[in-house]
Amino acid sequence: MEEPSFVGLAEVITQIRTELQQARDTAEGRQIGFTVEKVSLEFTVQVHRTGRAGGGLRIGVVTAELGGSVDSGTTHRVQVDLEPHDASTGGRVQVTRSPESLETPATPGLR
């Protein structure tokens, strides 16, 4: 049986951050945007104890590999809720075009 591959929680959260930034970047020029209230992630993880002196625990997110399997008795389900914020404003993340591009002149006849 092929061993499952693992990814660290930090790597997964870093990828989520990258994906949110890409979504924000591609929203530029679009009419509809979104506010990200919460990002909920649910993982299947395995906990490993390292065998080295002074070793500790390593939590690895189980990744799906074609044909691979993991004994469900050795896995745990973990849910992580993230509330992303914009570091420059302290507010919620906006997946939308920039505030400057929202300032468009009023359409004649519409108020």
C-alpha positions, 0 to 999 in steps of 0.5 A: 500500500502506498504511503499517503503524502502530507502537507503542513497546516501552515502550508495549507493556510499560506495557500489559502492566503495566496488564493484570496489575494489572487481572487482580489487581483482578478476582481479588478474591473469587475462590477460584482465583488464579495466581502470575505466574512469567514474561511472555514477549512476542514482537514483530515490530519494524522499526528506523528511523533518524531523519533529523534531526541527532543522530538515532538509532534507533527500534524500533517494534512492528508492529501488525496493521492490517486490509489493511496489510502489512509487507515481512518483509525489513525486520522482525525478531523480538524476544522479551522475557522479563519477571519481574514482581515486586510492588513492595511485597513484592519477591515474585512477582506474585500474581493472586489475592485479597488475603492478608487475604481468604484468612484465613477461619475453618476449616470445622467438621469439616475440618482 
